[in-house]
């Protein structure tokens, strides 16, 4: 069995005049939300073997505040900032090929790619999409399970194992 963790970056500040979207940092609420995600992962015993993180500052900060315990493999993946959900899925498969012993991978990235990939992976049953029907929230975490290795996962073959949104925990 393999798992894909989809973590959308936490809430970030709005860009100031002349600031690039890429350089946006987390705001105080985002920092707290990312810490809460880390606590939930620790509480639930869920931990990825590999982390692929967007190079955008808000994504890297989200991962830092989640504060996963090592060992894991961390890779800053440029395509997680600029590419679509197909590239996100390809990143998962490539991680599975490059690290055959790994059974789980976490993507730290952006919407709408997170939402689109989650819906694609778990199929088209509307009741299963309930956690993110109104959008994949900032600092939202979906854990999707598969009966195949990471390198072989396909759309529509995953099961939503867990979903966590710090916004529902009244930060």
MARVOSE-570951 format. One line per 4 residues: number of its first residue (from 0); their letters; for each residue y, z, x of C-alpha. Coordinates in nm, 4 decimals. Each point is the difference from the previous one (the first is absolute). Example, Ala and Ser with C-alpha at 12.3 -4.5 7.8 and 13.67 -1.06 7.14 Angstrom:
BEGIN
0	AS	-0.4500,0.7800,1.2300 ~ 0.3440,-0.0660,0.1370;
END
This chain:
BEGIN
0	XXXX	0.0000,0.0000,0.0000 ~ 0.3521,-0.0772,0.1242 ~ 0.3458,0.1077,-0.1122 ~ 0.3456,-0.1527,0.0020;
4	XXXX	0.2966,0.2375,-0.0173 ~ 0.3197,-0.1638,-0.1248 ~ 0.3065,0.2114,0.0772 ~ 0.3407,-0.1263,-0.1023;
8	XXXX	0.2824,0.1259,0.2201 ~ 0.1886,0.3023,-0.1299 ~ 0.3506,-0.0105,-0.1484 ~ 0.2580,-0.1359,0.2415;
12	XXXX	0.3774,0.0009,0.0153 ~ 0.1869,-0.3029,-0.1272 ~ 0.1194,-0.2223,0.2825 ~ 0.3528,0.0570,0.1185;
16	XXXX	0.2267,-0.3045,0.0409 ~ -0.1352,-0.2182,0.2793 ~ -0.3257,0.1954,0.0309 ~ -0.3221,-0.2002,-0.0085;
20	XXXX	-0.2618,0.0842,-0.2624 ~ -0.2472,0.0445,0.2868 ~ 0.2066,0.2910,0.1407 ~ 0.0186,0.2122,-0.3156;
24	XXXX	-0.1146,0.3591,0.0533 ~ -0.1588,0.2491,-0.2375 ~ 0.2245,0.2243,-0.2013 ~ -0.0729,0.3740,-0.0402;
28	XXXX	-0.2030,-0.0594,-0.3171 ~ -0.2066,-0.2632,0.1818 ~ -0.0750,0.2348,0.2887 ~ -0.1175,0.2693,-0.2422;
32	XXXX	-0.2104,-0.2513,-0.1952 ~ -0.1732,-0.1277,0.3154 ~ -0.0821,0.3580,0.1022 ~ -0.1453,0.0580,-0.3468;
36	XXXX	-0.2223,-0.3087,0.0387 ~ -0.1246,0.1401,0.3308 ~ -0.0798,0.3328,-0.1639 ~ -0.1870,-0.1757,-0.2807;
40	XXXX	-0.2048,-0.2040,0.2484 ~ -0.0909,0.3145,0.1916 ~ -0.0853,0.1890,-0.3223 ~ -0.2203,-0.2814,-0.1280;
44	XXXX	-0.1726,-0.0615,0.3337 ~ 0.0967,-0.3682,-0.0024 ~ 0.0818,-0.1457,0.3412 ~ 0.0190,-0.3611,0.1167;
48	XXXX	-0.1660,-0.1204,0.3204 ~ 0.2708,-0.2611,0.0625 ~ 0.3694,-0.0072,-0.0945 ~ 0.1929,-0.3257,-0.0173;
52	XXXX	0.3699,0.0678,-0.0402 ~ 0.2961,-0.2242,-0.0695 ~ 0.2465,0.0062,0.2891 ~ 0.2907,0.0772,-0.2385;
56	XXXX	0.1539,0.3377,0.0826 ~ -0.0586,0.1444,-0.3496 ~ -0.3719,-0.0874,0.0173 ~ -0.0448,0.1474,0.3482;
60	XXXX	0.1860,0.3149,-0.1045 ~ -0.2172,0.0311,-0.3101 ~ -0.3091,-0.0076,0.2164 ~ 0.1489,0.2548,0.2429;
64	XXXX	0.0771,0.2440,-0.2830 ~ -0.3456,-0.0453,-0.1545 ~ -0.1185,0.1457,0.3325 ~ -0.3650,-0.0994,0.0003;
68	XXXX	-0.2249,0.1757,0.2464 ~ -0.1359,-0.2131,0.2802 ~ -0.2200,-0.1742,0.0985 ~ 0.0808,-0.3246,-0.1702;
72	XXXX	0.1106,-0.3401,0.1163 ~ 0.3653,-0.0817,-0.0687 ~ 0.1335,-0.3529,0.0111 ~ 0.3516,-0.1120,-0.0853;
76	XXXX	-0.0637,-0.3186,-0.1982 ~ 0.2985,-0.2359,-0.0194 ~ -0.1539,-0.1867,-0.2938 ~ 0.0198,0.3146,-0.2152;
80	XXXX	0.3784,-0.0347,-0.0047 ~ 0.0466,-0.3687,-0.0586 ~ -0.3166,-0.1364,-0.1624 ~ -0.1538,0.0075,-0.3465;
84	XXXX	-0.3076,0.1688,-0.1498 ~ -0.2362,-0.2660,0.1389 ~ 0.1087,0.0962,0.3520 ~ -0.0535,0.3671,-0.0857;
88	XXXX	-0.3571,-0.0777,-0.1063 ~ -0.0548,-0.2073,0.3140 ~ 0.1251,0.2941,0.2093 ~ -0.2653,0.2219,-0.1606;
92	XXXX	-0.2751,-0.2523,0.0692 ~ 0.1130,-0.0563,0.3596 ~ 0.0075,0.3762,0.0613 ~ -0.3589,0.0115,-0.1248;
96	XXXX	-0.0990,-0.2796,0.2366 ~ 0.1810,0.1477,0.3004 ~ -0.1280,0.3542,-0.0621 ~ -0.3496,-0.0433,-0.1451;
100	XXXX	-0.0711,0.3734,0.0026 ~ 0.3021,0.0709,-0.2205 ~ -0.0639,0.0635,-0.3677 ~ 0.3573,0.0497,-0.1149;
104	XXXX	0.3448,-0.1403,0.0601 ~ 0.3436,0.1113,-0.1150 ~ 0.2799,-0.2506,-0.0494 ~ 0.3507,0.1481,0.0092;
108	XXXX	0.2237,-0.2640,-0.1493 ~ 0.2266,-0.1222,-0.2742 ~ 0.0138,-0.1053,-0.3602 ~ -0.0656,-0.2317,-0.1733;
112	XXXX	-0.2860,-0.0653,0.2452 ~ -0.1594,0.3433,-0.0509 ~ -0.0043,-0.0337,-0.3773 ~ -0.1231,-0.3592,0.0066;
116	XXXX	-0.2750,0.0771,0.2511 ~ -0.1158,0.3105,-0.1889 ~ -0.0258,-0.1935,-0.3266 ~ -0.1778,-0.2900,0.1725;
120	XXXX	-0.2522,0.2258,0.1719 ~ -0.0977,0.2007,-0.3077 ~ -0.0177,-0.2961,-0.2356 ~ 0.1655,-0.0801,-0.3251;
124	XXXX	-0.1003,0.2887,-0.2257 ~ 0.3407,0.1222,-0.1310 ~ -0.1111,0.3617,-0.0542 ~ -0.0793,0.0309,0.3722;
128	XXXX	0.3557,-0.1020,0.0905 ~ 0.1555,0.2859,-0.1990 ~ 0.1155,0.1989,0.3067 ~ 0.2290,-0.2820,0.1103;
132	XXXX	0.0728,-0.1900,-0.3205 ~ 0.3694,0.0793,0.0368 ~ -0.0046,-0.0900,0.3693 ~ -0.1524,0.1462,0.3113;
136	XXXX	0.2196,0.3059,0.0662 ~ 0.1587,0.0813,0.3334 ~ -0.2418,0.2161,0.2014 ~ -0.2716,-0.0963,-0.2492;
140	XXXX	-0.3513,-0.0037,0.1421 ~ -0.2934,-0.1913,-0.1454 ~ -0.3485,0.0433,0.1465 ~ -0.2332,-0.2856,-0.0920;
144	XXXX	-0.3743,0.0091,0.0746 ~ -0.2340,-0.2911,0.0708 ~ -0.3752,-0.0417,0.0374 ~ 0.0499,-0.2423,0.2895;
148	XXXX	0.1376,0.0352,0.3528 ~ 0.3765,-0.0430,0.0459 ~ -0.0434,-0.3480,0.1449 ~ -0.1724,-0.1151,-0.3193;
152	XXXX	0.2150,0.1446,-0.2776 ~ 0.1100,-0.2417,-0.2701 ~ 0.2407,0.0175,-0.2938 ~ -0.1454,0.1504,-0.3149;
156	XXXX	-0.2738,0.1951,0.1805 ~ 0.1738,0.3332,0.0565 ~ 0.0048,0.3218,-0.1993 ~ 0.3091,0.2176,-0.0195;
160	XXXX	-0.1271,0.3253,0.1507 ~ 0.3261,0.1930,0.0043 ~ 0.3689,-0.0450,-0.0700 ~ 0.2735,0.2390,0.1021;
164	XXXX	0.3712,-0.0157,-0.0718 ~ 0.2241,0.2764,0.1356 ~ 0.2487,-0.0780,-0.2809 ~ -0.2538,0.1433,-0.2450;
168	XXX	0.0006,0.3269,0.1947 ~ 0.3692,0.0700,-0.0625 ~ 0.1307,0.0148,0.3529;
END
